[in-house]
Amino acid sequence: MRIALLTEGGYPYARGESAAWCGRLVHGLGGHEFTVYALSRSRRQDEGARCALPPTVREVRTARLWGPPAVGRPGERRGYGRRARALFAAHFAELAAAVCAEEPQADRFATGLYGLGDLARAHGRLPAALRSEQAVRILESACRAPGALRSARSASVPDLLAVVERLERALRPLSLDWYDPGPGGSGGDAALTAADLCHAVGAGPAALPGLLVRHRVGTPLLLTEYGVRVREHYLGAVGAARRSARAVPPAASAAPVRSLLASFQARLAAEAYRCAEVITPGNAHARRWQERCGAERHKLRTVYPGMESRPFTAVAEDDGVADPSPTLVWTGRVEPAKDVVALLHAFAEVRRVEPRARLLLVGSGPADDPAYAAHCRVLAAQLFPDEARDARSVGTNPVTFTEVGSPEVPRLADAYARAAVVVLSSVVEGFPVSLVEAMFSGRATVSTDAGAVCEVIGGTGLVLPPRNPRALADACLQLLRDPARRARLGAAARARALELFTVEQNLEAFHGMYLELIARRRAGEGTSGGRTHPFARPAEAHVAVRWASGRLGPEAVPPGAGEPAVPHTRTSPAPAGRPSWARPARGPGEPVGPGPRVGAGGSGR
């Protein structure tokens, strides 16, 4: 089975949120053949390291959503002719009207989107047209039209230029040469039209190639989102990835630009949800966002991210009491969404009650916000001055900042091995990977109620409101004082993680969906919108004779073979509501009803 894996800012780039689970997917499903179509978000990502490819990955094709647009096809002119300009104006006007409208207009968005895709396929040069003055004027007219977004009505020319530039970047997949294997495209055997199934990671630009191929040749689309794209846009979680692109001009006001881009992303996500045969959110939190953004409930199937449990098996066998100083362990990226500041203040309360307690902060990668990381280190030095046992000892700080791979923590499992309690203090969270790792390690956890935390924990840890250092400190002290309770919670957490969050259950779920979608497509008849209608074909369609309507059954039979000799010479008027000229032609002696065609002598035609 040929699978087209469509990613944005993830696999096969080593630095990306989908790199880990996509890598496990292509390594684990050895019975399928993958072609990866990857969109990069920044120069740093494009030029950085890439994941090792297994034999199941046949080819990797890349394109970029940053920097100037790529050069067009050889021999292309710079701009459109008159007819192509008129087509572009009509299609982009539909798209812009849907984006700028206060109320959703899915039909206009789809008409404009697929029209632009067909225009790019026939004439190319779409990026230049999207950055043209014509596009800016069309967008301005849509912003001033009745029923437009209130914030968009005040958009200035710099605002419109910024939005047009961002739209051109997001719509670049429409102009790629990934689709056709013929002379017009360089796809060859790896063209998207040759794939049996498109698997898109996210409802953003990565879904555009899958939507186009489904529109043109009917290839099924499977959509997976572990972080909902619309939610990320609203929360500004993708701001760091977009800093590599040219920022909004200083003269542009932020509100109209944000409003129009959010509307575009919401319309694109709704179209992806509408066209996808199956949508797989990573948790119930993402599922609720998808339903709110237009996903139909019968298409949604929750598939938790699969994670390797073997690195943490040895940790789970340890009782965690070897260290005489009880240690709280936190892992992740040091960024504002993780609220490390609240954790430091909570630990100050813990130290007043439990002077031996220590806090180990383990970074899982480079900090996206170095200023925030530096602020946390300064705060830790102020709250916890270096302490010494006596006048001859060197003072140490109870708070330790380190990273995976350092001498203190060579492996991530070593951090959990030192933990009496694992803490998560986030205010914004998707799927809490660090909690699942702690559960695999058999450690008790204290976490804030953010994202899918409650769904993952499921009663095997303590959960409290975010931004509440005192409650966080009280929960940590409860577990530090009760080793038996820690052991019970840790064992229950490990059993839950092994049941729900392993690689094996993830691979089994996707393998089953691949087979289901391919079987549904090849069955062909009787399917509509992902639903099967058993009685979509009448029983007469399976009979191998010719009926009065002129329709043939599955297999034609020789004229006269087994036909009864029942002559009919009477004619009748056309049925009510149907003109006489719409009735199939009948010859002399042909039956009126749905019977076999016989001659007057009863020996066939």
Stockholm file with secondary structure:
# STOCKHOLM 1.0

chainA/1-605         MRIALLTEGGYPYARGESAAWCGRLVHGLGGHEFTVYALSRSRRQDEGARCALPPTVREVRTARLWGPPAVGRPGERRGYGRRARALFAAHFAELAAAVCAEEPQADRFATGLYGLGDLARAHGRLPAALRSEQAVRILESACRAPGALRSARSASVPDLLAVVERLERALRPLSLDWYDPGPGGSGGDAALTAADLCHAVGAGPAALPGLLVRHRVGTPLLLTEYGVRVREHYLGAVGAARRSARAVPPAASAAPVRSLLASFQARLAAEAYRCAEVITPGNAHARRWQERCGAERHKLRTVYPGMESRPFTAVAEDDGVADPSPTLVWTGRVEPAKDVVALLHAFAEVRRVEPRARLLLVGSGPADDPAYAAHCRVLAAQLFPDEARDARSVGTNPVTFTEVGSPEVPRLADAYARAAVVVLSSVVEGFPVSLVEAMFSGRATVSTDAGAVCEVIGGTGLVLPPRNPRALADACLQLLRDPARRARLGAAARARALELFTVEQNLEAFHGMYLELIARRRAGEGTSGGRTHPFARPAEAHVAVRWASGRLGPEAVPPGAGEPAVPHTRTSPAPAGRPSWARPARGPGEPVGPGPRVGAGGSGR
#=GR chainA/1-605 SS CEEEEEEESCTTBSSSTTHHHHHHHHHHCTTSEEEEEEEECSHHHHHSCBCCCCTTEEEEEEEESSSSCCCCSTTCCSSCCHHHHHHHHHHHHHHHHHHHBSSCCHHHHHHHHHHHHHHHHHHCCHHHHHTSHHHHHHHHHHHHSTTBCTTGGGCCHHHHHHHHHHHHHHTGGGGCSCSCCSTTCCCGGGCGGGCSEEEEESSSTTHHHHHHHHHHHCCCEEEEESSCHHHHHHHTTTHHHHTTSCCCCTTSCHHHHHHHHHHHHHHHHHHHHHHCSEEEESSHHHHHHHHHTTCCGGGBCCCCCCBCCGGGHHHHTSCSCSSSSCEEEEEECCSGGGCHHHHHHHHHHHHHHCTTCEEEEEESSCCSCHHHHHHHHHHHHHHSCCBCSSTTSCCBCSEEEEETTSSSCSSHHHHHHTCSEEEECCSSCSSCHHHHHHHHTTCEEEEECCTTHHHHHTTSSEEECSSCHHHHHHHHHHHHTCHHHHHHHHHHHHHHHHHHSBHHHHHHHHHHHHHHHHHHHHHCTTEETTEECTTSSCGGGGSSSCCTTCCCCSSCCCTTTTCCCCCCCCCCCCCTTSCGGGSCCCCTTCCSSSCCCCCTTSSCC
#=GC SS_cons         CEEEEEEESCTTBSSSTTHHHHHHHHHHCTTSEEEEEEEECSHHHHHSCBCCCCTTEEEEEEEESSSSCCCCSTTCCSSCCHHHHHHHHHHHHHHHHHHHBSSCCHHHHHHHHHHHHHHHHHHCCHHHHHTSHHHHHHHHHHHHSTTBCTTGGGCCHHHHHHHHHHHHHHTGGGGCSCSCCSTTCCCGGGCGGGCSEEEEESSSTTHHHHHHHHHHHCCCEEEEESSCHHHHHHHTTTHHHHTTSCCCCTTSCHHHHHHHHHHHHHHHHHHHHHHCSEEEESSHHHHHHHHHTTCCGGGBCCCCCCBCCGGGHHHHTSCSCSSSSCEEEEEECCSGGGCHHHHHHHHHHHHHHCTTCEEEEEESSCCSCHHHHHHHHHHHHHHSCCBCSSTTSCCBCSEEEEETTSSSCSSHHHHHHTCSEEEECCSSCSSCHHHHHHHHTTCEEEEECCTTHHHHHTTSSEEECSSCHHHHHHHHHHHHTCHHHHHHHHHHHHHHHHHHSBHHHHHHHHHHHHHHHHHHHHHCTTEETTEECTTSSCGGGGSSSCCTTCCCCSSCCCTTTTCCCCCCCCCCCCCTTSCGGGSCCCCTTCCSSSCCCCCTTSSCC
//
